[in-house]
Amino acid sequence: MRVFSDKTHKKLEQIVIALAGSCEFVLDNGYIKENVILNRPDLGLYIGKNMWREMKNFSQDCRLIILANDYYDESEYIRNYDDFLQYISH
């Protein structure tokens, strides 16, 4: 199984909508993990800042749209899970 986009954002907030097909998100705030399946174009998933996310189990026809509250900034990503845990503990 291939996992995409395992990371968190320090400040960025997003809404993800599956326009077609489906995929699974694993959300982790450092204490609780929750699996969410996106498979309806009339529902969106809000992902707040400092929420570790993994995206997996994409259907062949999966098409996502992601709405963000700010522009792309590579410096605000955390891409290592241990670094994420350390960051949120401060």
trRosetta pair geometry for C-beta under 8 A, 3 or more apart (Angstrom, degrees):
i j d omega theta_ij theta_ji phi_ij phi_ji
1 56 5.9 43 164 -168 113 124
1 57 7.1 -16 -151 -66 118 70
2 56 7.1 175 91 -130 47 85
3 6 5.7 36 135 -44 119 114
3 54 5.1 -27 -166 -169 121 111
3 55 7.0 132 -167 67 65 48
3 56 4.8 -37 -109 -80 71 110
4 54 7.7 126 65 -171 43 62
4 55 4.6 -39 72 74 91 103
4 56 7.0 163 20 -78 73 54
4 58 7.7 24 9 -33 130 128
5 53 6.5 -18 126 104 102 98
5 54 7.0 150 86 -141 71 35
5 55 4.6 30 51 15 116 115
6 52 7.4 14 -170 -178 72 93
6 53 7.2 -152 -127 96 42 47
6 54 4.6 7 -98 -101 88 85
6 55 8.0 -142 -60 18 58 65
6 79 7.3 88 97 -159 72 67
6 81 7.3 -38 158 -60 115 99
7 52 7.3 -152 121 -142 17 65
7 53 6.9 -19 63 55 55 78
7 77 5.4 -22 -175 -165 134 102
7 78 6.3 153 -165 78 76 52
7 79 4.9 -28 -107 -103 101 63
8 49 7.9 82 172 -177 96 51
8 50 6.0 38 172 -140 132 29
8 51 6.1 170 -130 71 103 32
8 52 4.7 -59 -60 -88 112 54
8 53 6.8 125 -90 8 64 75
8 77 7.4 141 76 -158 43 56
8 78 4.9 -9 59 56 92 103
8 84 5.2 105 16 -123 134 122
8 87 8.0 -171 80 71 135 142
9 12 3.6 -57 159 47 155 101
9 13 7.7 -145 84 -54 134 31
9 14 7.7 109 16 -19 146 108
9 49 5.8 -89 97 -129 88 70
9 50 7.6 -86 80 -44 53 35
9 51 8.0 -3 40 43 77 71
9 76 5.7 35 -159 130 79 102
9 77 6.3 -39 -100 -100 63 55
9 78 7.7 -174 -86 16 16 80
10 49 6.3 6 142 -168 26 111
10 50 6.7 36 -134 -68 38 78
10 76 4.6 -117 35 -166 104 86
10 77 7.8 -116 -9 -64 87 12
10 78 6.7 99 -55 -24 86 104
10 87 7.3 -99 -103 172 97 142
11 49 5.3 -19 -139 -117 16 138
11 70 6.9 8 113 19 108 154
11 76 5.6 -61 26 -161 97 141
12 49 6.3 131 57 -98 36 86
12 68 5.8 -20 -167 -159 111 110
12 69 6.5 168 -153 51 60 86
12 70 5.6 -118 -108 46 83 108
12 73 7.7 178 -54 40 119 98
12 76 6.3 121 -18 116 102 134
13 46 7.3 -6 -180 -170 102 87
13 47 6.9 172 -159 89 56 59
13 48 5.4 -16 -119 -128 98 47
13 49 5.8 -61 -68 -41 77 77
13 68 7.1 145 80 -152 47 59
13 69 4.7 28 55 5 93 129
14 46 7.5 160 89 -154 48 45
14 47 4.7 -4 61 56 93 104
14 66 5.5 -15 -166 -171 122 98
14 67 6.5 145 -159 77 63 51
14 68 5.1 -24 -100 -96 83 72
14 69 7.5 -126 -72 -3 43 80
15 44 4.5 19 179 164 105 135
15 45 6.8 154 -157 73 55 43
15 46 5.5 -23 -100 -96 79 62
15 47 7.5 178 -84 17 29 74
15 66 7.3 159 79 -156 46 50
15 67 4.5 -6 55 56 96 107
16 25 7.2 125 69 -61 152 145
16 38 6.4 -82 118 -84 105 161
16 44 6.4 150 70 -163 36 79
16 45 4.7 -20 58 58 93 100
16 47 6.6 34 -8 -9 108 116
16 64 5.8 -17 -167 -166 96 118
16 65 7.5 160 -153 81 49 46
16 66 5.2 -13 -102 -105 76 80
16 67 7.9 -158 -70 24 34 69
17 38 7.3 -180 -155 -166 25 130
17 41 6.3 63 168 -148 106 56
17 43 7.4 165 -127 91 83 40
17 44 4.5 -47 -77 -101 90 87
17 45 7.6 176 -73 15 44 72
17 64 6.9 145 75 -156 45 64
17 65 5.1 -12 60 57 98 93
17 66 7.9 -176 23 -79 67 37
17 67 7.7 36 -2 -6 105 102
18 21 6.3 -116 -176 79 112 62
18 22 5.9 33 -166 -109 160 42
18 23 6.5 178 -99 22 122 85
18 38 3.9 149 -27 139 121 104
18 39 5.8 -27 82 -91 156 21
18 40 6.7 79 64 43 107 28
18 41 6.4 -105 92 -80 62 58
18 62 6.6 -62 -144 -149 103 83
18 63 7.2 109 -167 71 58 53
18 64 5.8 -39 -102 -98 54 73
19 41 5.2 51 -136 -114 39 111
19 63 4.5 -53 65 99 105 104
19 64 6.8 169 8 -109 87 17
19 65 5.6 70 -39 -13 115 103
20 41 7.2 11 -60 -67 44 117
20 61 5.2 -80 138 142 112 99
20 62 6.7 177 95 -136 72 21
20 63 4.3 40 40 28 97 107
21 39 7.4 -84 137 -128 35 72
21 58 7.2 38 140 -176 134 72
21 59 3.8 -159 -165 71 107 118
21 60 7.0 -151 -118 65 136 44
21 61 4.0 176 -66 89 116 74
21 62 3.5 -117 101 -79 138 49
21 63 6.2 111 25 6 108 64
22 37 6.1 8 -174 179 116 96
22 38 6.2 170 -148 89 64 57
22 39 3.6 -3 -103 -97 112 95
22 57 7.6 -32 118 124 93 95
22 58 7.7 174 95 -147 51 40
22 59 4.8 69 45 -13 74 122
22 62 6.2 -86 54 -97 25 101
23 37 7.5 -177 95 -149 29 61
23 38 5.7 -2 57 54 73 101
23 55 5.9 15 154 -172 133 93
23 56 7.0 153 -173 77 90 25
23 57 5.9 145 -151 85 55 70
23 58 4.5 -6 -100 -98 106 65
23 59 6.9 -122 -63 6 63 73
23 62 5.1 71 -44 -141 103 149
23 64 6.9 -41 22 -60 137 122
24 35 6.1 -10 -173 -168 111 98
24 36 7.0 152 -158 79 60 43
24 37 5.2 -31 -101 -99 77 70
24 38 7.6 -178 -91 17 26 73
24 55 7.3 149 81 -157 50 47
24 56 5.3 -32 68 72 100 75
24 57 4.2 34 11 49 114 122
25 35 7.3 156 83 -155 50 48
25 36 4.7 -13 60 61 100 96
25 37 7.9 -175 21 -82 70 24
25 38 6.7 52 -10 -18 106 107
25 45 6.3 146 22 153 154 166
25 47 7.7 -119 -175 -79 152 124
25 53 5.8 -29 -164 -158 103 105
25 54 7.0 146 -159 75 51 50
25 55 5.8 -21 -100 -100 70 67
26 33 6.1 -5 -177 -170 95 105
26 34 7.5 162 -156 80 51 38
26 35 5.5 -22 -101 -99 71 71
26 36 8.0 174 -84 21 26 71
26 53 6.8 147 75 -155 55 50
26 54 4.3 0 49 52 106 103
26 56 7.1 15 -10 17 105 112
27 33 7.0 157 83 -154 47 53
27 34 5.0 -16 61 60 98 89
27 35 7.9 178 19 -84 73 22
27 36 6.4 25 -6 1 113 115
27 47 6.8 -151 -112 -119 120 95
27 51 5.6 -14 -159 174 99 114
27 52 7.2 137 -162 78 44 58
27 53 5.6 -13 -102 -101 65 81
28 32 7.3 -169 -139 92 53 41
28 33 4.6 -11 -97 -101 90 80
28 34 7.8 178 -73 20 48 62
28 51 7.2 138 63 -173 42 64
28 52 4.1 -30 68 68 99 110
28 53 7.5 -178 22 -75 77 36
28 54 7.9 35 -2 -3 113 95
29 32 5.8 14 38 48 102 79
29 50 7.2 56 -143 124 76 88
29 51 5.8 -35 -89 -116 73 74
29 52 7.4 -168 -77 20 21 84
29 88 7.6 166 172 -159 63 161
30 52 7.2 113 -56 -3 65 118
30 84 7.1 -154 -83 134 99 95
30 85 5.6 139 -131 -117 104 70
30 88 4.8 -142 -48 85 157 150
30 89 7.5 -170 -173 -57 150 77
36 45 5.7 125 129 -119 148 135
37 57 7.9 -51 -117 93 93 133
38 43 7.4 -156 -138 93 76 99
38 45 5.8 -87 -82 -21 116 127
38 64 7.4 61 105 -107 149 103
40 43 4.6 49 83 21 113 105
44 67 7.8 -14 -152 26 145 118
47 51 5.3 -146 -171 76 83 138
47 53 6.0 -11 -143 -60 143 145
48 51 5.3 99 66 -22 69 126
50 84 8.0 145 -154 -162 68 91
50 87 7.4 -150 -126 114 100 111
50 88 5.5 122 -168 -97 120 108
52 81 6.6 57 -138 -122 147 82
52 84 5.3 75 -79 167 115 161
55 58 7.4 40 151 -60 96 101
58 62 4.4 -106 -165 22 91 154
59 62 4.8 130 55 -47 74 93
68 71 7.8 133 105 -81 127 14
68 72 8.0 77 86 -65 165 61
70 73 7.2 -27 127 -3 118 115
73 76 4.7 50 95 8 109 110
73 77 7.9 180 98 -22 63 80
74 77 6.0 -47 -165 12 46 117
78 83 5.3 -156 -165 108 107 110
78 84 4.8 137 123 -82 136 79
78 87 5.9 -107 -95 -1 158 157
79 83 7.7 25 57 54 46 134
80 83 4.0 73 77 10 103 113
80 84 6.8 -169 91 -14 51 83
81 84 5.3 -50 -150 31 36 118
81 85 6.6 35 154 -18 66 101
82 85 5.7 -49 -149 34 35 111
82 86 6.5 34 152 -16 64 106
83 86 5.7 -56 -149 39 33 112
83 87 6.1 37 152 -25 66 107
84 87 5.6 -55 -146 34 29 113
84 88 6.5 15 162 -9 65 107
85 88 6.4 -60 -144 41 28 101
85 89 6.3 29 157 -25 62 112
86 89 5.9 -61 -149 31 28 113
86 90 7.4 30 156 -27 60 101
87 90 6.5 -60 -167 19 32 108
